[in-house]
């Protein structure tokens, strides 16, 4: 067993592949809507790209998770990435007069992601020892922040310079790279969910079997509720933040980008810090303090305008939000990997995708319906209260009732 996660060859391969994959995902997530809006000048058509992804997660997340549990994880990651590369090709036929291939690609990518994401998530605890999971998830979170910093501007630049074909080529290369890198993973990752009938025949891995297993662990049921509520709160943020910065702080588009960039840098620093103390951190408590800290920083952020609207104050506050944000993400990921039985981890992630997708949809639609009525300040305070509720619920329903680790 490696003394450090950084000496684990298979984890380094998965980490590198995940970094490349996330860069490609952000490139497509920014580049495709930007191209669609540029060609159509329709916010409704552009928003449909995002809605398709959310709806597919809600409807097909549990099914994708059950498939990930049924198949070899390593092979599943390889095959889904190869299919995702091929599924980008219809984007080459998108024009201002022919937008429908973009919807088709968004739907296919969303479907494949419902299998790829739980398989990738389940792969980490199979190649990393239990006591190194916090460190491993810290590294993954730092890589995700780096990918966002690189992939988001790269998506806009790619569309501006080379059109959608450049996005297709770069993103396809990222998918193919992940497939190749994952093929070098040596740790066996067969399905742990192969059931047999009384006569010795194989029995299907079903979604409802995973749900029944999850319900046997009260901490996991509470976890689904906490994460769905947190997803609702996170989904409220993008619109609230833009309105708050422009209307309350008197900023512009550049101000929005600068302040949000500070959170990414703060997140990277926080992930490095958490990785250094990983051996001494309880992941459930990390999740509790993460959500509680997010609520406190959010309350301070929105109500600081009573004292000052100086930009440097809000830059500092948003940088500080990186620590509780990363704490909640790393703690939540490790908690799921440790509490959930490995044989149903894929189905659990599928259920989680459905719950968080529903939460995100409610949060987005709720803000759109209420922001003109209640204003950004009121809704920002509601969001902060939701984070505090997540922290309290995680403490009462998970931390204080934490069962023995499933691993």
C-alpha positions as MATLAB code, in Angstrom:
seq = 'XXXXXXXXXXXXXXXXXXXXXXXXXXXXXXXXXXXXXXXXXXXXXXXXXXXXXXXXXXXXXXXXXXXXXXXXXXXXXXXXXXXXXXXXXXXXXXXXXXXXXXXXXXXXXXXXXXXXXXXXXXXXXXXXXXXXXXXXXXXXXXXXXXXXXXXXXXXXXXXXXXXXXXXXXXXXXXXXXXXXXXXXXXXXXXXXXXXXXXXXXXXXXXXXXXXXXXXXXXXXXXXXXXXXXXXXXXXXXXXXXXXXXXXXXXXXXXXXXXXXXXXXXXXXXXXXXXXXXXXXXXXXXXXXXXXXXXXXXXXXXXXXXXXXXXXXXXXXXXXXXXXXXXXXXXXXXXXXXXXXXXXXXXXXXXXXXXXXXXXXXXXXXXXXXXXXXXXXXXXXXXXXXXXXXXXXXXXXXXXXXXXXXXX';
ca = [
       0.000    0.000    0.000;
       1.492    3.386   -0.952;
       2.541    5.542    2.002;
       1.044    8.579    0.256;
      -1.681    9.078   -2.300;
       0.925   10.912   -4.409;
       2.819    7.639   -4.781;
      -0.258    5.793   -5.983;
       0.292    5.387   -9.721;
      -3.326    4.536  -10.514;
      -4.639    7.538   -8.597;
      -2.246    9.872  -10.408;
      -3.529    8.525  -13.715;
      -7.153    9.063  -12.661;
      -6.335   12.524  -11.291;
      -4.633   13.580  -14.525;
      -7.422   12.146  -16.634;
     -10.031   13.895  -14.505;
      -8.215   17.230  -14.878;
      -8.171   16.910  -18.675;
     -11.791   15.758  -18.724;
     -12.963   18.663  -16.552;
     -11.159   21.174  -18.754;
     -12.977   19.713  -21.743;
     -16.310   19.782  -19.895;
     -15.913   23.456  -18.972;
     -14.816   24.283  -22.510;
     -18.013   22.715  -23.894;
     -20.225   24.126  -21.110;
     -19.062   27.670  -21.929;
     -18.377   27.358  -25.649;
     -21.619   25.686  -26.781;
     -24.089   28.111  -25.119;
     -21.918   31.057  -26.192;
     -22.011   29.874  -29.812;
     -25.755   29.193  -29.703;
     -26.504   32.638  -28.292;
     -24.189   34.333  -30.774;
     -25.932   32.600  -33.663;
     -29.548   32.899  -32.451;
     -29.528   35.914  -30.090;
     -32.138   33.979  -28.120;
     -31.761   33.594  -24.368;
     -34.564   31.036  -24.353;
     -32.821   28.795  -26.883;
     -29.514   29.144  -25.041;
     -31.081   28.309  -21.671;
     -32.564   25.153  -23.191;
     -29.030   23.708  -23.444;
     -28.669   23.935  -19.659;
     -32.211   22.723  -18.948;
     -31.693   19.605  -21.071;
     -28.733   18.594  -18.910;
     -30.689   19.099  -15.667;
     -33.751   17.188  -16.863;
     -31.680   14.248  -18.080;
     -29.912   14.079  -14.707;
     -33.253   13.976  -12.902;
     -34.798   11.344  -15.180;
     -31.846    9.098  -15.969;
     -29.381    9.572  -13.081;
     -30.569    6.494  -11.148;
     -30.522    4.366  -14.315;
     -26.990    5.468  -15.201;
     -25.829    4.746  -11.659;
     -27.243    1.216  -11.809;
     -25.385    0.586  -15.069;
     -22.142    1.834  -13.512;
     -22.640   -0.641  -10.651;
     -23.329   -3.444  -13.110;
     -20.173   -3.016  -15.212;
     -16.429   -2.949  -14.648;
     -15.628    0.620  -13.583;
     -12.394    1.030  -15.543;
     -13.936   -0.227  -18.772;
     -17.032    1.894  -18.222;
     -14.969    5.082  -17.917;
     -13.001    4.188  -21.049;
     -16.041    3.336  -23.187;
     -18.144    6.315  -22.095;
     -15.310    8.743  -22.852;
     -14.856    7.218  -26.311;
     -18.600    7.532  -26.951;
     -18.600   11.123  -25.685;
     -15.855   11.980  -28.178;
     -17.884   10.524  -31.051;
     -21.094   12.174  -29.821;
     -19.566   15.625  -30.362;
     -19.478   15.208  -34.151;
     -23.041   16.486  -34.874;
     -21.902   19.896  -33.592;
     -19.931   20.260  -36.830;
     -23.274   20.693  -38.640;
     -24.652   23.400  -36.342;
     -25.409   26.745  -38.036;
     -27.634   29.713  -37.252;
     -30.331   28.077  -39.368;
     -29.723   24.552  -38.014;
     -29.441   24.591  -34.205;
     -31.133   21.254  -33.449;
     -27.859   19.206  -33.537;
     -26.734   21.210  -30.491;
     -29.768   19.974  -28.543;
     -29.080   16.418  -29.706;
     -25.464   16.595  -28.543;
     -26.467   18.120  -25.195;
     -28.915   15.257  -24.654;
     -26.474   12.485  -25.649;
     -23.642   13.984  -23.594;
     -25.999   14.260  -20.635;
     -27.030   10.615  -20.944;
     -23.445    9.370  -21.179;
     -22.444   11.567  -18.234;
     -25.064    9.817  -16.072;
     -23.011    6.636  -16.514;
     -19.542    8.140  -16.635;
     -19.845   10.343  -13.547;
     -20.884    7.633  -11.036;
     -18.319    5.249  -12.524;
     -15.547    7.838  -12.170;
     -16.655    8.660   -8.627;
     -16.792    4.975   -7.650;
     -13.356    4.376   -9.175;
     -11.544    6.549   -6.600;
     -12.310    4.471   -3.451;
     -11.402    1.325   -5.388;
      -7.856    2.514   -6.073;
      -7.257    4.640   -2.951;
      -7.139    3.298    0.637;
      -9.883    4.522    2.955;
      -7.541    6.601    5.105;
      -6.291    8.516    2.042;
      -9.697    9.449    0.614;
      -9.762   12.974    2.079;
      -6.334   13.649    0.588;
      -7.392   12.171   -2.760;
     -10.631   14.180   -2.893;
      -8.716   17.326   -1.941;
      -6.471   16.771   -4.934;
      -9.491   16.168   -7.174;
     -11.153   19.361   -5.924;
      -8.016   21.410   -6.566;
      -7.825   19.908  -10.060;
     -11.492   20.827  -10.646;
     -10.801   24.447   -9.694;
      -7.794   24.556  -11.997;
      -9.877   23.031  -14.790;
     -12.509   25.711  -14.303;
      -9.920   28.472  -14.441;
      -8.480   27.031  -17.667;
     -11.546   25.571  -19.382;
     -13.998   28.458  -18.942;
     -11.943   31.147  -20.707;
     -10.659   28.569  -23.188;
     -14.261   27.815  -24.247;
     -14.941   31.462  -25.006;
     -11.620   31.930  -26.774;
     -12.083   28.777  -28.860;
     -15.496   29.923  -30.108;
     -14.254   33.436  -30.824;
     -11.199   32.311  -32.779;
     -12.223   29.098  -34.473;
     -15.960   28.658  -34.050;
     -17.666   25.561  -32.748;
     -15.414   23.217  -34.742;
     -12.464   24.198  -32.542;
     -14.507   23.353  -29.425;
     -15.355   19.958  -30.938;
     -11.730   19.122  -31.723;
     -10.320   20.202  -28.345;
     -13.090   18.542  -26.332;
     -12.865   15.327  -28.354;
      -9.123   15.196  -27.687;
      -9.836   15.582  -23.945;
     -12.255   12.628  -23.984;
      -9.830   10.456  -25.953;
      -6.997   11.394  -23.570;
      -9.042   10.262  -20.560;
      -9.834    6.955  -22.262;
      -6.170    6.300  -23.022;
      -4.949    7.315  -19.567;
      -7.583    5.199  -17.792;
      -6.572    2.158  -19.852;
      -3.251    2.135  -17.944;
      -4.944    1.746  -14.535;
      -3.874   -1.620  -13.113;
      -6.171   -1.999  -10.109;
      -8.945   -4.535  -10.844;
     -12.333   -2.769  -10.793;
     -14.941   -5.496  -11.449;
     -18.572   -5.002  -10.504;
     -19.261   -5.669   -6.829;
     -22.992   -5.854   -7.456;
     -23.264   -9.136   -9.358;
     -26.165  -10.957   -7.721;
     -27.276  -14.487   -8.392;
     -30.612  -16.243   -8.299;
     -31.161  -19.374   -6.238;
     -30.460  -21.520   -9.296;
     -27.055  -19.856   -9.810;
     -28.095  -17.576  -12.671;
     -27.127  -13.898  -12.769;
     -29.696  -11.397  -11.520;
     -29.996   -7.879  -12.863;
     -28.625   -4.966  -10.869;
     -31.737   -2.846  -10.393;
     -32.286    0.765   -9.401;
     -34.741   -0.137   -6.647;
     -32.233   -2.547   -5.086;
     -29.824    0.342   -4.670;
     -32.557    2.532   -3.169;
     -33.461   -0.213   -0.683;
     -29.819   -0.518    0.332;
     -29.518    3.245    0.741;
     -32.636    3.341    2.940;
     -31.008    0.838    5.295;
     -28.449    3.542    6.149;
     -30.191    6.606    7.682;
     -27.044    8.666    7.221;
     -27.169    8.143    3.448;
     -30.825    9.160    3.231;
     -30.031   12.337    5.167;
     -27.021   12.882    2.915;
     -29.243   12.858   -0.176;
     -31.475   15.475    1.440;
     -28.565   17.705    2.457;
     -26.939   17.592   -0.972;
     -30.214   18.240   -2.804;
     -30.851   21.266   -0.579;
     -27.274   22.472   -1.104;
     -27.728   22.109   -4.870;
     -30.813   24.315   -4.649;
     -28.782   26.951   -2.794;
     -25.872   26.747   -5.257;
     -28.252   27.111   -8.215;
     -29.606   30.349   -6.753;
     -26.169   31.925   -6.807;
     -25.281   32.767  -10.451;
     -28.210   35.118  -11.112;
     -28.204   36.561   -7.575;
     -24.504   37.292   -7.794;
     -24.748   39.105  -11.122;
     -27.682   41.237   -9.987;
     -26.011   41.982   -6.631;
     -22.692   43.045   -8.156;
     -24.263   45.261  -10.809;
     -27.195   46.766   -8.883;
     -25.831   46.881   -5.328;
     -22.073   47.201   -5.756;
     -22.305   49.238   -8.947;
     -19.912   46.908  -10.778;
     -19.828   45.642  -14.362;
     -18.997   42.439  -16.254;
     -15.303   42.767  -15.419;
     -16.110   43.126  -11.715;
     -18.185   39.942  -11.843;
     -15.307   38.000  -13.406;
     -12.705   39.365  -10.999;
     -14.707   38.568   -7.851;
     -15.610   35.046   -9.016;
     -11.999   34.415   -9.974;
     -10.970   35.109   -6.384;
     -13.159   32.218   -5.225;
     -11.373   29.835   -7.579;
      -7.961   30.871   -6.287;
      -9.215   30.610   -2.716;
     -10.571   27.149   -3.489;
      -7.247   25.889   -4.790;
      -5.443   27.176   -1.688;
      -8.107   25.597    0.536;
      -7.798   22.207   -1.195;
      -4.029   22.228   -0.673;
      -4.508   23.125    3.003;
      -7.081   20.383    3.580;
      -4.839   17.820    1.857;
      -2.029   18.648    4.282;
      -4.189   17.911    7.338;
      -6.254   15.147    5.722;
      -5.183   12.429    8.161;
      -6.571   14.399   11.090;
      -9.913   15.395    9.528;
     -13.282   13.662    9.922;
     -14.955   14.062    6.498;
     -18.467   14.345    7.960;
     -17.404   17.188   10.238;
     -15.574   18.733    7.306;
     -18.857   18.773    5.393;
     -20.704   20.235    8.411;
     -18.211   23.045    8.914;
     -18.035   23.655    5.174;
     -21.747   24.330    4.773;
     -21.905   26.294    8.031;
     -18.938   28.407    6.907;
     -20.548   29.029    3.505;
     -23.691   30.296    5.226;
     -21.729   32.617    7.497;
     -19.605   34.032    4.659;
     -22.717   34.501    2.496;
     -24.474   36.409    5.301;
     -21.416   38.600    5.742;
     -21.046   39.118    1.987;
     -24.587   40.332    1.320;
     -24.964   42.410    4.498;
     -21.532   44.048    4.373;
     -23.013   46.715    2.094;
     -24.462   48.351    5.207;
     -20.856   49.173    6.158;
     -19.052   49.517    2.817;
     -19.230   48.711   -0.901;
     -15.455   48.864   -1.424;
     -14.467   46.253   -4.024;
     -11.429   44.974   -2.093;
     -13.660   43.933    0.831;
     -15.799   41.731   -1.405;
     -12.757   40.333   -3.177;
     -11.438   39.260    0.223;
     -14.743   37.783    1.345;
     -15.136   35.807   -1.856;
     -11.584   34.505   -1.582;
     -12.369   33.391    1.977;
     -15.441   31.536    0.690;
     -13.074   29.143   -1.073;
     -12.217   27.418    2.223;
     -15.759   26.451    3.321;
     -16.747   25.729   -0.282;
     -13.912   23.251   -0.733;
     -14.469   21.854    2.759;
     -18.096   21.072    1.931;
     -17.202   19.476   -1.418;
     -14.304   17.384   -0.136;
     -16.154   16.376    3.015;
     -19.287   15.451    1.081;
     -17.416   13.353   -1.500;
     -15.428   11.455    1.124;
     -18.477   10.936    3.340;
     -20.372    9.323    0.462;
     -17.426    7.088   -0.441;
     -16.978    5.935    3.164;
     -20.607    5.541    4.238;
     -22.083    4.017    1.090;
     -21.568    0.266    0.512;
     -19.184   -0.032   -2.473;
     -21.562   -2.355   -4.322;
     -24.248    0.358   -4.596;
     -22.046    3.447   -4.844;
     -22.917    3.956   -8.517;
     -26.667    3.762   -7.864;
     -26.262    6.076   -4.889;
     -24.542    8.604   -7.147;
     -27.351    8.180   -9.663;
     -29.947    8.946   -6.984;
     -27.812   11.888   -5.917;
     -27.693   13.187   -9.510;
     -31.491   13.090   -9.659;
     -31.870   14.837   -6.297;
     -29.299   17.534   -6.957;
     -30.652   18.059  -10.470;
     -34.133   18.617   -9.060;
     -32.715   20.978   -6.450;
     -30.826   22.947   -9.088;
     -33.937   23.221  -11.256;
     -36.037   24.488   -8.327;
     -33.310   26.962   -7.323;
     -32.897   28.358  -10.825;
     -36.627   28.692  -11.512;
     -37.275   30.049   -8.021;
     -34.762   32.868   -8.415;
     -36.104   33.718  -11.861;
     -39.635   33.971  -10.449;
     -38.855   35.845   -7.222;
     -35.889   38.122   -7.839;
     -37.960   40.993   -9.239;
     -40.379   40.668   -6.321;
     -38.055   40.152   -3.326;
     -34.759   41.566   -4.621;
     -31.247   40.084   -4.584;
     -30.453   40.971   -0.958;
     -33.420   39.081    0.464;
     -32.822   36.016   -1.697;
     -29.091   36.095   -0.883;
     -29.998   35.902    2.807;
     -32.347   32.998    2.045;
     -29.487   31.235    0.283;
     -27.222   31.790    3.296;
     -29.927   30.349    5.567;
     -30.144   27.253    3.329;
     -26.389   26.676    3.695;
     -26.699   26.949    7.488;
     -29.610   24.483    7.384;
     -27.440   22.067    5.373;
     -24.709   22.280    8.000;
     -27.154   21.768   10.875;
     -28.879   18.832    9.169;
     -25.569   17.170    8.323;
     -24.502   17.483   11.958;
     -27.735   16.198   13.515;
     -28.657   13.507   10.971;
     -25.211   12.284    9.870;
     -22.375   13.317   12.191;
     -24.170   12.492   15.466;
     -25.678    9.278   14.069;
     -22.728    8.215   11.941;
     -22.794    4.434   11.505;
     -19.776    2.247   10.991;
     -18.080    2.890    7.674;
     -19.359    0.723    4.889;
     -15.907    0.103    3.453;
];
